[in-house]
Amino acid sequence: MIYITRRERFNAAHRLYRPDYTDDQNFRLFGKCSYPNWHGHNYDLLVTIKGEVNPETGFLINLSNLSSIIKEKVIDKLDHRNINLDVDFMQGKFASTEMLAISIWEQLEFEVDKLGARLHCVKVQESENNYVEYFG
C-alpha cells in the first residue's frame, strides 16, 4: 500500500455563526470569526490517496489527473468565494473547517475511486496553527 498526497491552495471567506442567535450570542460562542462582514483564509488543501503501485507505470495514478479532479470539484468552487454563500456543496451546512473537510471528501471520494485509488485523508489547513484532517 502506497500513500500519495497532492496539495492545492485556495482563498475563501466565511463566517461562523448560527442564524438563530443574536450577534452577541454568536460572538460569545465563535469570537471574531462571527463578525457579520466575514473573514478570510489562505487555505492549503492536502488530499491523500492510497492504493497499490501499478507495475506498468511505476506509480499509483497520474497525479495530474488527481489535480484536475480536485480543481474541478473543489478549488474552482471555493477559490475567492464566500463559503457560506457561494459554494454549492456547502449550502445548508455550517461553514467550519471541520464541515468543509467532510464536504470536500464527499466531493472527491467517488472521483478518486474512478481513478483506481482510494481516498485516505482530506486535510484542510486554514492557518499556520489550525488544520483539520478527515479520514472518512
Long-range contacts (C-beta under 8 A, 24 or more apart in sequence): 1-50, 1-51, 1-52, 2-50, 2-51, 2-52, 2-53, 2-60, 3-48, 3-49, 3-50, 3-120, 4-48, 4-49, 4-50, 4-59, 4-60, 4-61, 4-63, 5-46, 5-47, 5-48, 5-49, 5-121, 6-46, 6-47, 6-49, 6-63, 6-66, 6-67, 6-70, 7-44, 7-45, 7-46, 7-47, 8-44, 8-45, 8-47, 8-67, 8-70, 8-71, 8-74, 8-75, 9-42, 9-43, 9-44, 9-45, 9-75, 10-43, 10-45, 10-74, 10-75, 10-78, 10-79, 10-80, 11-40, 11-41, 11-42, 11-43, 11-79, 11-80, 12-40, 12-41, 12-43, 12-78, 12-79, 12-80, 12-81, 12-82, 12-83, 12-87, 13-38, 13-39, 13-40, 13-41, 13-81, 13-82, 13-83, 14-38, 14-39, 14-40, 14-41, 14-82, 14-83, 14-84, 14-95, 15-39, 15-84, 15-95, 16-94, 16-95, 16-96, 38-82, 38-84, 41-126, 41-127, 43-78, 43-124, 43-125, 43-126, 44-123, 44-124, 44-125, 44-131, 45-70, 45-74, 45-75, 45-104, 45-122, 45-123, 45-124, 45-125, 46-121, 46-122, 46-123, 46-125, 47-104, 47-108, 47-112, 47-119, 47-121, 47-122, 47-123, 48-119, 48-120, 48-121, 48-122, 48-123, 49-112, 49-115, 49-117, 49-118, 49-119, 49-120, 50-117, 50-118, 50-120, 51-116, 51-117, 51-118, 54-116, 60-116, 60-117, 61-115, 61-116, 61-117, 65-115, 66-112, 66-115, 66-117, 69-108, 69-111, 69-112, 69-115, 70-108, 73-107, 73-108, 73-111, 74-104, 74-107, 74-108, 97-124, 97-126, 97-130, 97-131, 97-132, 98-132, 98-134, 100-124, 100-132, 101-132, 101-133, 101-134, 102-134, 104-134, 105-134, 105-136, 109-136
